[in-house]
Amino acid sequence: MPRKRSRPFNKNDVKFVFENYSEMTASQIAEELGISKFQVSKIVSELRARGVDLPKKTAKRPNPVDEFLKEANIPIKKKSDTKKKK
């Protein structure tokens, strides 16, 4: 199967990434713009290399295991509860 090729990013793409990086995941931005996730991360790294202070991400991909447990009404244990104590 041939690999899907992305188009080159442009100035408007950089502006969109700069404005929406903290609220959207890289996958969401890539899908919206029609570029690859790699290109989104390249834009971000180039902006940071040039001294632009991008805010930390607030949007993260939800954990599918946690979502399943919530739907099934199964209590979720904290990671510290599952470790053995010495």
N, CA, C and O atoms as CSV, one atom per row, in Angstrom:
chain,resi,resn,atom,element,x,y,z
A,1,MET,N,N,0.840,-1.164,0.000
A,1,MET,CA,C,0.000,0.000,0.000
A,1,MET,C,C,0.895,1.241,0.000
A,1,MET,O,O,1.800,1.347,0.828
A,2,PRO,N,N,0.654,2.170,-0.911
A,2,PRO,CA,C,1.503,3.370,-0.942
A,2,PRO,C,C,1.241,4.279,0.247
A,2,PRO,O,O,0.128,4.344,0.769
A,3,ARG,N,N,2.270,4.967,0.656
A,3,ARG,CA,C,2.186,5.867,1.785
A,3,ARG,C,C,1.475,7.158,1.394
A,3,ARG,O,O,1.686,7.678,0.299
A,4,LYS,N,N,0.646,7.667,2.272
A,4,LYS,CA,C,-0.037,8.930,2.008
A,4,LYS,C,C,0.965,10.066,2.151
A,4,LYS,O,O,1.687,10.147,3.145
A,5,ARG,N,N,1.004,10.929,1.167
A,5,ARG,CA,C,1.927,12.061,1.209
A,5,ARG,C,C,1.193,13.299,1.671
A,5,ARG,O,O,0.074,13.570,1.235
A,6,SER,N,N,1.823,14.046,2.551
A,6,SER,CA,C,1.248,15.286,3.046
A,6,SER,C,C,1.734,16.445,2.197
A,6,SER,O,O,2.783,16.377,1.557
A,7,ARG,N,N,0.956,17.496,2.209
A,7,ARG,CA,C,1.375,18.689,1.487
A,7,ARG,C,C,2.354,19.472,2.355
A,7,ARG,O,O,2.370,19.300,3.574
A,8,PRO,N,N,3.169,20.327,1.746
A,8,PRO,CA,C,4.067,21.167,2.558
A,8,PRO,C,C,3.256,22.166,3.384
A,8,PRO,O,O,2.223,22.661,2.933
A,9,PHE,N,N,3.735,22.460,4.602
A,9,PHE,CA,C,2.999,23.423,5.430
A,9,PHE,C,C,3.360,24.845,5.007
A,9,PHE,O,O,4.421,25.090,4.434
A,10,ASN,N,N,2.452,25.774,5.302
A,10,ASN,CA,C,2.652,27.168,4.910
A,10,ASN,C,C,2.466,28.090,6.117
A,10,ASN,O,O,2.292,27.628,7.244
A,11,LYS,N,N,2.506,29.382,5.864
A,11,LYS,CA,C,2.429,30.387,6.929
A,11,LYS,C,C,1.119,30.291,7.699
A,11,LYS,O,O,1.119,30.450,8.920
A,12,ASN,N,N,0.012,30.037,7.026
A,12,ASN,CA,C,-1.280,29.920,7.699
A,12,ASN,C,C,-1.324,28.695,8.616
A,12,ASN,O,O,-1.960,28.728,9.669
A,13,ASP,N,N,-0.650,27.624,8.216
A,13,ASP,CA,C,-0.573,26.425,9.054
A,13,ASP,C,C,0.201,26.722,10.339
A,13,ASP,O,O,-0.189,26.288,11.423
A,14,VAL,N,N,1.297,27.461,10.207
A,14,VAL,CA,C,2.106,27.822,11.376
A,14,VAL,C,C,1.269,28.679,12.332
A,14,VAL,O,O,1.320,28.488,13.547
A,15,LYS,N,N,0.507,29.614,11.784
A,15,LYS,CA,C,-0.351,30.467,12.608
A,15,LYS,C,C,-1.397,29.630,13.337
A,15,LYS,O,O,-1.643,29.844,14.524
A,16,PHE,N,N,-2.020,28.671,12.631
A,16,PHE,CA,C,-3.035,27.814,13.236
A,16,PHE,C,C,-2.441,26.978,14.362
A,16,PHE,O,O,-3.045,26.853,15.427
A,17,VAL,N,N,-1.254,26.402,14.133
A,17,VAL,CA,C,-0.590,25.600,15.163
A,17,VAL,C,C,-0.265,26.480,16.372
A,17,VAL,O,O,-0.490,26.068,17.510
A,18,PHE,N,N,0.257,27.672,16.141
A,18,PHE,CA,C,0.611,28.590,17.229
A,18,PHE,C,C,-0.609,28.933,18.078
A,18,PHE,O,O,-0.518,28.980,19.305
A,19,GLU,N,N,-1.752,29.173,17.429
A,19,GLU,CA,C,-2.959,29.592,18.152
A,19,GLU,C,C,-3.682,28.442,18.846
A,19,GLU,O,O,-4.355,28.666,19.852
A,20,ASN,N,N,-3.561,27.213,18.335
A,20,ASN,CA,C,-4.368,26.110,18.836
A,20,ASN,C,C,-3.586,24.975,19.469
A,20,ASN,O,O,-4.180,23.960,19.834
A,21,TYR,N,N,-2.273,25.111,19.613
A,21,TYR,CA,C,-1.455,24.001,20.081
A,21,TYR,C,C,-1.822,23.541,21.485
A,21,TYR,O,O,-1.804,22.342,21.761
A,22,SER,N,N,-2.150,24.462,22.366
A,22,SER,CA,C,-2.413,24.056,23.748
A,22,SER,C,C,-3.789,23.411,23.909
A,22,SER,O,O,-3.982,22.614,24.827
A,23,GLU,N,N,-4.749,23.735,23.039
A,23,GLU,CA,C,-6.110,23.204,23.187
A,23,GLU,C,C,-6.388,21.949,22.360
A,23,GLU,O,O,-7.379,21.260,22.604
A,24,MET,N,N,-5.531,21.645,21.390
A,24,MET,CA,C,-5.774,20.499,20.506
A,24,MET,C,C,-4.575,19.559,20.523
A,24,MET,O,O,-3.451,19.978,20.801
A,25,THR,N,N,-4.821,18.285,20.223
A,25,THR,CA,C,-3.719,17.339,20.099
A,25,THR,C,C,-3.074,17.508,18.728
A,25,THR,O,O,-3.666,18.096,17.823
A,26,ALA,N,N,-1.866,16.992,18.582
A,26,ALA,CA,C,-1.177,17.082,17.290
A,26,ALA,C,C,-1.970,16.361,16.207
A,26,ALA,O,O,-1.992,16.802,15.058
A,27,SER,N,N,-2.617,15.264,16.561
A,27,SER,CA,C,-3.423,14.521,15.586
A,27,SER,C,C,-4.607,15.344,15.106
A,27,SER,O,O,-4.927,15.356,13.917
A,28,GLN,N,N,-5.255,16.034,16.042
A,28,GLN,CA,C,-6.397,16.867,15.668
A,28,GLN,C,C,-5.960,18.015,14.769
A,28,GLN,O,O,-6.635,18.322,13.786
A,29,ILE,N,N,-4.849,18.646,15.093
A,29,ILE,CA,C,-4.341,19.746,14.265
A,29,ILE,C,C,-3.976,19.230,12.881
A,29,ILE,O,O,-4.316,19.851,11.874
A,30,ALA,N,N,-3.282,18.089,12.828
A,30,ALA,CA,C,-2.872,17.525,11.550
A,30,ALA,C,C,-4.076,17.191,10.680
A,30,ALA,O,O,-4.073,17.457,9.478
A,31,GLU,N,N,-5.094,16.615,11.282
A,31,GLU,CA,C,-6.292,16.257,10.536
A,31,GLU,C,C,-7.009,17.499,10.017
A,31,GLU,O,O,-7.490,17.518,8.884
A,32,GLU,N,N,-7.076,18.521,10.839
A,32,GLU,CA,C,-7.752,19.769,10.464
A,32,GLU,C,C,-7.043,20.460,9.298
A,32,GLU,O,O,-7.687,20.977,8.386
A,33,LEU,N,N,-5.708,20.461,9.340
A,33,LEU,CA,C,-4.936,21.176,8.326
A,33,LEU,C,C,-4.615,20.328,7.102
A,33,LEU,O,O,-4.316,20.866,6.037
A,34,GLY,N,N,-4.675,19.009,7.244
A,34,GLY,CA,C,-4.311,18.136,6.127
A,34,GLY,C,C,-2.813,17.938,5.997
A,34,GLY,O,O,-2.302,17.687,4.905
A,35,ILE,N,N,-2.106,18.055,7.129
A,35,ILE,CA,C,-0.676,17.786,7.158
A,35,ILE,C,C,-0.443,16.632,8.125
A,35,ILE,O,O,-1.378,16.169,8.777
A,36,SER,N,N,0.799,16.167,8.219
A,36,SER,CA,C,1.075,15.032,9.104
A,36,SER,C,C,1.378,15.500,10.532
A,36,SER,O,O,1.693,16.666,10.768
A,37,LYS,N,N,1.274,14.551,11.481
A,37,LYS,CA,C,1.616,14.853,12.883
A,37,LYS,C,C,3.089,15.243,12.987
A,37,LYS,O,O,3.460,16.086,13.804
A,38,PHE,N,N,3.920,14.627,12.157
A,38,PHE,CA,C,5.345,14.957,12.156
A,38,PHE,C,C,5.547,16.425,11.795
A,38,PHE,O,O,6.373,17.109,12.399
A,39,GLN,N,N,4.790,16.907,10.808
A,39,GLN,CA,C,4.921,18.305,10.408
A,39,GLN,C,C,4.461,19.242,11.528
A,39,GLN,O,O,5.047,20.306,11.729
A,40,VAL,N,N,3.419,18.848,12.252
A,40,VAL,CA,C,2.947,19.659,13.385
A,40,VAL,C,C,4.047,19.742,14.437
A,40,VAL,O,O,4.338,20.827,14.941
A,41,SER,N,N,4.661,18.614,14.774
A,41,SER,CA,C,5.716,18.630,15.791
A,41,SER,C,C,6.949,19.385,15.282
A,41,SER,O,O,7.665,19.999,16.073
A,42,LYS,N,N,7.200,19.345,13.980
A,42,LYS,CA,C,8.322,20.098,13.412
A,42,LYS,C,C,8.067,21.598,13.530
A,42,LYS,O,O,8.973,22.357,13.875
A,43,ILE,N,N,6.842,22.026,13.247
A,43,ILE,CA,C,6.483,23.443,13.397
A,43,ILE,C,C,6.696,23.879,14.843
A,43,ILE,O,O,7.278,24.933,15.100
A,44,VAL,N,N,6.222,23.065,15.786
A,44,VAL,CA,C,6.346,23.388,17.209
A,44,VAL,C,C,7.814,23.472,17.615
A,44,VAL,O,O,8.211,24.407,18.312
A,45,SER,N,N,8.614,22.516,17.191
A,45,SER,CA,C,10.032,22.531,17.580
A,45,SER,C,C,10.763,23.709,16.950
A,45,SER,O,O,11.648,24.288,17.580
A,46,GLU,N,N,10.413,24.075,15.725
A,46,GLU,CA,C,11.057,25.233,15.098
A,46,GLU,C,C,10.647,26.528,15.793
A,46,GLU,O,O,11.473,27.424,15.966
A,47,LEU,N,N,9.387,26.635,16.192
A,47,LEU,CA,C,8.950,27.824,16.930
A,47,LEU,C,C,9.690,27.937,18.251
A,47,LEU,O,O,10.142,29.021,18.620
A,48,ARG,N,N,9.817,26.821,18.971
A,48,ARG,CA,C,10.518,26.837,20.257
A,48,ARG,C,C,12.005,27.144,20.080
A,48,ARG,O,O,12.605,27.815,20.920
A,49,ALA,N,N,12.605,26.652,18.980
A,49,ALA,CA,C,14.024,26.915,18.717
A,49,ALA,C,C,14.261,28.395,18.450
A,49,ALA,O,O,15.355,28.905,18.692
A,50,ARG,N,N,13.255,29.073,17.960
A,50,ARG,CA,C,13.368,30.505,17.674
A,50,ARG,C,C,12.927,31.372,18.856
A,50,ARG,O,O,12.799,32.589,18.717
A,51,GLY,N,N,12.697,30.759,20.005
A,51,GLY,CA,C,12.418,31.500,21.224
A,51,GLY,C,C,10.956,31.801,21.485
A,51,GLY,O,O,10.646,32.580,22.387
A,52,VAL,N,N,10.044,31.205,20.720
A,52,VAL,CA,C,8.618,31.430,20.946
A,52,VAL,C,C,8.191,30.581,22.135
A,52,VAL,O,O,8.485,29.386,22.191
A,53,ASP,N,N,7.501,31.199,23.078
A,53,ASP,CA,C,7.063,30.500,24.282
A,53,ASP,C,C,5.664,29.930,24.053
A,53,ASP,O,O,4.667,30.622,24.257
A,54,LEU,N,N,5.593,28.682,23.634
A,54,LEU,CA,C,4.304,28.021,23.453
A,54,LEU,C,C,3.821,27.495,24.791
A,54,LEU,O,O,4.609,26.937,25.554
A,55,PRO,N,N,2.531,27.664,25.092
A,55,PRO,CA,C,2.031,27.149,26.373
A,55,PRO,C,C,2.039,25.628,26.389
A,55,PRO,O,O,2.014,24.981,25.342
A,56,LYS,N,N,2.074,25.069,27.596
A,56,LYS,CA,C,2.031,23.614,27.725
A,56,LYS,C,C,0.687,23.098,27.254
A,56,LYS,O,O,-0.311,23.818,27.274
A,57,LYS,N,N,0.672,21.857,26.833
A,57,LYS,CA,C,-0.560,21.257,26.335
A,57,LYS,C,C,-1.563,21.049,27.464
A,57,LYS,O,O,-1.220,20.600,28.557
A,58,THR,N,N,-2.805,21.389,27.163
A,58,THR,CA,C,-3.890,21.087,28.083
A,58,THR,C,C,-4.760,19.980,27.504
A,58,THR,O,O,-5.500,19.324,28.238
A,59,ALA,N,N,-4.679,19.769,26.202
A,59,ALA,CA,C,-5.454,18.714,25.539
A,59,ALA,C,C,-4.576,17.481,25.394
A,59,ALA,O,O,-3.493,17.536,24.812
A,60,LYS,N,N,-5.052,16.387,25.923
A,60,LYS,CA,C,-4.332,15.127,25.796
A,60,LYS,C,C,-5.304,14.061,25.346
A,60,LYS,O,O,-6.507,14.151,25.590
A,61,ARG,N,N,-4.774,13.062,24.693
A,61,ARG,CA,C,-5.594,11.956,24.233
A,61,ARG,C,C,-6.077,11.185,25.453
A,61,ARG,O,O,-5.270,10.791,26.295
A,62,PRO,N,N,-7.381,10.967,25.555
A,62,PRO,CA,C,-7.878,10.229,26.720
A,62,PRO,C,C,-7.415,8.769,26.681
A,62,PRO,O,O,-7.253,8.178,25.614
A,63,ASN,N,N,-7.208,8.210,27.867
A,63,ASN,CA,C,-6.793,6.819,27.979
A,63,ASN,C,C,-7.996,5.927,27.700
A,63,ASN,O,O,-8.989,6.001,28.424
A,64,PRO,N,N,-7.933,5.077,26.658
A,64,PRO,CA,C,-9.081,4.238,26.325
A,64,PRO,C,C,-9.444,3.234,27.424
A,64,PRO,O,O,-10.612,2.866,27.553
A,65,VAL,N,N,-8.474,2.791,28.211
A,65,VAL,CA,C,-8.754,1.853,29.298
A,65,VAL,C,C,-9.586,2.545,30.375
A,65,VAL,O,O,-10.561,1.981,30.872
A,66,ASP,N,N,-9.195,3.770,30.731
A,66,ASP,CA,C,-9.960,4.517,31.727
A,66,ASP,C,C,-11.381,4.795,31.241
A,66,ASP,O,O,-12.330,4.718,32.022
A,67,GLU,N,N,-11.533,5.119,29.955
A,67,GLU,CA,C,-12.865,5.368,29.399
A,67,GLU,C,C,-13.746,4.122,29.491
A,67,GLU,O,O,-14.927,4.214,29.828
A,68,PHE,N,N,-13.163,2.950,29.188
A,68,PHE,CA,C,-13.915,1.704,29.272
A,68,PHE,C,C,-14.362,1.443,30.713
A,68,PHE,O,O,-15.514,1.088,30.959
A,69,LEU,N,N,-13.441,1.623,31.657
A,69,LEU,CA,C,-13.759,1.358,33.055
A,69,LEU,C,C,-14.861,2.292,33.558
A,69,LEU,O,O,-15.716,1.875,34.339
A,70,LYS,N,N,-14.847,3.549,33.115
A,70,LYS,CA,C,-15.899,4.484,33.508
A,70,LYS,C,C,-17.244,4.062,32.938
A,70,LYS,O,O,-18.256,4.114,33.638
A,71,GLU,N,N,-17.268,3.642,31.663
A,71,GLU,CA,C,-18.513,3.193,31.034
A,71,GLU,C,C,-19.073,1.958,31.717
A,71,GLU,O,O,-20.286,1.822,31.875
A,72,ALA,N,N,-18.185,1.056,32.122
A,72,ALA,CA,C,-18.600,-0.193,32.739
A,72,ALA,C,C,-18.845,-0.049,34.246
A,72,ALA,O,O,-19.190,-1.025,34.911
A,73,ASN,N,N,-18.671,1.141,34.776
A,73,ASN,CA,C,-18.829,1.419,36.208
A,73,ASN,C,C,-17.946,0.534,37.075
A,73,ASN,O,O,-18.381,0.026,38.109
A,74,ILE,N,N,-16.713,0.357,36.645
A,74,ILE,CA,C,-15.728,-0.412,37.400
A,74,ILE,C,C,-14.817,0.590,38.104
A,74,ILE,O,O,-14.286,1.490,37.454
A,75,PRO,N,N,-14.626,0.456,39.409
A,75,PRO,CA,C,-13.786,1.430,40.117
A,75,PRO,C,C,-12.338,1.369,39.628
A,75,PRO,O,O,-11.794,0.298,39.359
A,76,ILE,N,N,-11.745,2.538,39.523
A,76,ILE,CA,C,-10.370,2.654,39.046
A,76,ILE,C,C,-9.458,2.820,40.256
A,76,ILE,O,O,-9.647,3.721,41.073
A,77,LYS,N,N,-8.464,1.933,40.357
A,77,LYS,CA,C,-7.493,2.030,41.441
A,77,LYS,C,C,-6.366,2.949,41.006
A,77,LYS,O,O,-6.018,3.010,39.826
A,78,LYS,N,N,-5.803,3.660,41.963
A,78,LYS,CA,C,-4.658,4.510,41.677
A,78,LYS,C,C,-3.436,3.635,41.483
A,78,LYS,O,O,-3.369,2.532,42.027
A,79,LYS,N,N,-2.472,4.112,40.717
A,79,LYS,CA,C,-1.259,3.343,40.466
A,79,LYS,C,C,-0.506,3.053,41.754
A,79,LYS,O,O,0.110,1.994,41.876
A,80,SER,N,N,-0.540,3.957,42.708
A,80,SER,CA,C,0.171,3.739,43.958
A,80,SER,C,C,-0.470,2.618,44.781
A,80,SER,O,O,0.201,1.994,45.604
A,81,ASP,N,N,-1.779,2.355,44.562
A,81,ASP,CA,C,-2.471,1.287,45.281
A,81,ASP,C,C,-2.067,-0.106,44.787
A,81,ASP,O,O,-2.166,-1.087,45.525
A,82,THR,N,N,-1.614,-0.182,43.541
A,82,THR,CA,C,-1.311,-1.488,42.959
A,82,THR,C,C,0.130,-1.936,43.189
A,82,THR,O,O,0.449,-3.104,42.964
A,83,LYS,N,N,1.005,-1.035,43.634
A,83,LYS,CA,C,2.417,-1.388,43.853
A,83,LYS,C,C,2.560,-2.124,45.178
A,83,LYS,O,O,1.852,-1.845,46.146
A,84,LYS,N,N,3.497,-3.074,45.196
A,84,LYS,CA,C,3.788,-3.800,46.439
A,84,LYS,C,C,4.662,-2.943,47.322
A,84,LYS,O,O,5.595,-2.287,46.857
A,85,LYS,N,N,4.350,-2.958,48.591
A,85,LYS,CA,C,5.147,-2.215,49.551
A,85,LYS,C,C,6.178,-3.139,50.175
A,85,LYS,O,O,5.870,-4.285,50.505
A,86,LYS,N,N,7.391,-2.651,50.337
A,86,LYS,CA,C,8.472,-3.468,50.907
A,86,LYS,C,C,8.627,-3.179,52.375
A,86,LYS,O,O,9.485,-3.768,53.032
